[in-house]
Amino acid sequence: MLGVGGGLIVVPALAALFSAANPDNPWLMQTALGTSLATIIPTSISSLVAHFRHGAIRVADVNKLAPGLVGGALAGAWLASRIDTQILKTGFGLFVLLVAAQMLSGFRPDPHDANGPRTPAGIAIGLVSALAGIGGGSMTVPYLVWKGRGLREAIATSAACGLPIALAATLGFVITGMGKTGQLSGFIDPRAFLAISAASILTAPLGARLAHTLPVPTVKRVFAIFLVAVGLKMIFR
């Protein structure tokens, strides 16, 4: 519904669950991030199919951003495997607060240079997305609006952009995690992945339909208030 892959909710939820199960796990945040990104794969597929039926996805934008998104996501996964889990947790909390601030402000950049290069933006979005365990919608949507796309069109295209981010970052978290955890799934928790994916596949199409009917800016502001609480808890817990 909001053009995001769900990581802003999934990451803190998984971090809390993993901490309750094993508070001394040195790879707690890496596993939460990697698993969240893995769940975005089925979510993105389900969501982009629904948005495609509405004819709102700009395929050209996805194609231009994809190379940078993939490269940035792989780099982000590699970097995350080398950062202390507590630093990642605090960084995620700060990022969530920034996203909430942007949503609450209702900031919409003026259209600019609709046909300019997209690779640098793609790399930045992919890198931050992997470090935050998200599909990049909180960055891709305002970026596409800045490039002159309508809000609903930007949300739909952002949902499609979440797929290359999730695929590349998941691969990165599997490869880097295998050497740290000794497990074939690396930093991906198979049970959490299956449970979340099963639910998200069912609800993503509903969210896509709601994006074309509900007042999205209003919904975003309500969601932002929730994110403020999440961000503060991640930082100060």
KOLKOL-869675 format. One record per residue (C-alpha): residue in three letters; z, x, y. Coordinates in steps of 0.05 Angstrom, whole numbers, padded with zeros to 5 digits, always signed. Layout:
BEGIN
ALAZXY...
//
This chain:
BEGIN
MET+00000+00000+00000LEU+00016+00057+00048GLY-00035+00108+00024VAL+00017+00153-00008GLY+00024+00172-00081GLY+00098+00152-00087GLY+00126+00223-00086LEU+00170+00207-00026ILE+00209+00161-00072VAL+00197+00194-00140VAL+00220+00264-00121PRO+00290+00246-00096ALA+00299+00197-00153LEU+00281+00249-00205ALA+00323+00302-00170ALA+00384+00256-00174LEU+00371+00240-00248PHE+00359+00312-00268SER+00420+00335-00230ALA+00464+00283-00265ALA+00437+00307-00333ASN+00441+00381-00319PRO+00470+00401-00250ASP+00463+00475-00266ASN+00388+00472-00279PRO+00357+00528-00236TRP+00289+00493-00238LEU+00313+00423-00219MET+00270+00414-00157GLN+00209+00448-00188THR+00212+00399-00246ALA+00222+00340-00199LEU+00162+00362-00157GLY+00117+00377-00216THR+00134+00312-00252SER+00123+00272-00188LEU+00054+00302-00178ALA+00036+00288-00251THR+00054+00215-00242ILE+00009+00212-00181ILE-00052+00223-00226PRO-00051+00153-00259THR-00026+00122-00194SER-00084+00151-00155ILE-00135+00129-00206SER-00108+00058-00208SER-00102+00055-00132LEU-00170+00085-00115VAL-00205+00036-00163ALA-00171-00022-00127HIS-00189+00006-00058PHE-00260+00021-00081ARG-00269-00052-00098HIS-00252-00068-00026GLY-00306-00019-00005ALA-00258+00019+00040ILE-00262+00090+00011ARG-00305+00139+00049VAL-00331+00182-00008ALA-00361+00233+00040ASP-00292+00247+00069VAL-00263+00256+00000ASN-00318+00305-00019LYS-00308+00346+00044LEU-00233+00351+00036ALA-00230+00361-00040PRO-00243+00437-00044GLY-00189+00452+00006LEU-00141+00402-00025VAL-00149+00434-00094GLY-00141+00505-00068GLY-00080+00487-00026ALA-00047+00449-00083LEU-00054+00507-00132ALA-00025+00555-00080GLY+00032+00507-00066ALA+00050+00502-00140TRP+00051+00577-00146LEU+00094+00584-00084ALA+00143+00530-00107SER+00156+00568-00172ARG+00181+00627-00130ILE+00228+00589-00082ASP+00301+00574-00097THR+00311+00502-00119GLN+00363+00489-00064ILE+00315+00513-00010LEU+00261+00467-00038LYS+00311+00409-00036THR+00329+00421+00036GLY+00256+00432+00055PHE+00237+00366+00022GLY+00292+00330+00061LEU+00267+00358+00127PHE+00196+00339+00110VAL+00217+00268+00094LEU+00252+00262+00161LEU+00188+00286+00196VAL+00148+00234+00159ALA+00198+00180+00178ALA+00196+00201+00251GLN+00120+00196+00251MET+00122+00127+00219LEU+00175+00101+00267SER+00139+00127+00328GLY+00075+00092+00307PHE+00037+00152+00332ARG-00038+00145+00323PRO-00080+00204+00347ASP-00142+00192+00388PRO-00207+00200+00349HIS-00234+00271+00353ASP-00294+00310+00325ALA-00309+00263+00267ASN-00359+00311+00235GLY-00321+00377+00241PRO-00300+00423+00183ARG-00249+00395+00134THR-00232+00454+00088PRO-00175+00483+00132ALA-00143+00414+00137GLY-00152+00404+00062ILE-00117+00470+00046ALA-00058+00453+00091ILE-00051+00383+00063GLY-00056+00408-00009LEU-00006+00464+00002VAL+00047+00420+00034SER+00035+00364-00017ALA+00049+00411-00075LEU+00112+00437-00043ALA+00136+00366-00029GLY+00112+00334-00094ILE+00070+00282-00059GLY-00002+00258-00058GLY-00011+00278+00015GLY-00020+00209+00044SER+00032+00220+00099MET-00014+00275+00125THR-00083+00252+00103VAL-00077+00183+00135PRO-00061+00207+00206TYR-00113+00263+00198LEU-00168+00213+00180VAL-00147+00167+00237TRP-00153+00228+00283LYS-00223+00236+00255GLY-00240+00166+00277ARG-00229+00125+00214GLY-00196+00057+00216LEU-00125+00052+00189ARG-00142+00012+00127GLU-00202+00057+00113ALA-00158+00119+00122ILE-00106+00091+00074ALA-00159+00077+00021THR-00192+00146+00029SER-00123+00179+00027ALA-00109+00145-00040ALA-00172+00176-00068CYS-00154+00245-00039GLY-00088+00242-00077LEU-00125+00251-00143PRO-00151+00322-00133ILE-00084+00343-00103ALA-00046+00315-00163LEU-00093+00344-00215ALA-00093+00414-00185ALA-00018+00416-00169THR+00000+00389-00238LEU-00041+00444-00271GLY-00006+00495-00227PHE+00063+00469-00244VAL+00047+00470-00318ILE+00021+00541-00317THR+00076+00570-00272GLY+00130+00531-00308MET+00111+00554-00378GLY+00134+00624-00361LYS+00199+00600-00331THR+00221+00545-00378GLY+00187+00567-00442GLN+00160+00496-00452LEU+00087+00477-00459SER+00095+00424-00406GLY+00121+00475-00356PHE+00155+00441-00297ILE+00133+00371-00322ASP+00184+00326-00356PRO+00143+00286-00407ARG+00192+00228-00413ALA+00198+00217-00339PHE+00122+00224-00331LEU+00108+00170-00383ALA+00160+00122-00357ILE+00140+00126-00284SER+00065+00126-00299ALA+00070+00064-00341ALA+00103+00026-00284SER+00059+00054-00228ILE-00006+00037-00263LEU+00015-00036-00261THR+00039-00037-00189ALA-00012+00008-00154PRO-00067-00045-00153LEU-00018-00095-00123GLY-00001-00045-00068ALA-00075-00034-00054ARG-00086-00109-00047LEU-00026-00116-00001ALA-00054-00060+00043HIS-00112-00106+00059THR-00068-00166+00075LEU+00000-00145+00102PRO+00012-00115+00172VAL+00014-00043+00147PRO+00044-00012+00211THR+00104-00059+00206VAL+00114-00043+00133LYS+00111+00031+00148ARG+00167+00026+00198VAL+00212-00009+00148PHE+00195+00044+00097ALA+00211+00098+00148ILE+00283+00073+00155PHE+00291+00081+00080LEU+00262+00152+00085VAL+00313+00172+00137ALA+00369+00156+00088VAL+00333+00193+00032GLY+00320+00255+00075LEU+00392+00260+00099LYS+00418+00253+00028MET+00372+00308+00002ILE+00395+00356+00058PHE+00470+00344+00058ARG+00485+00327-00014
//
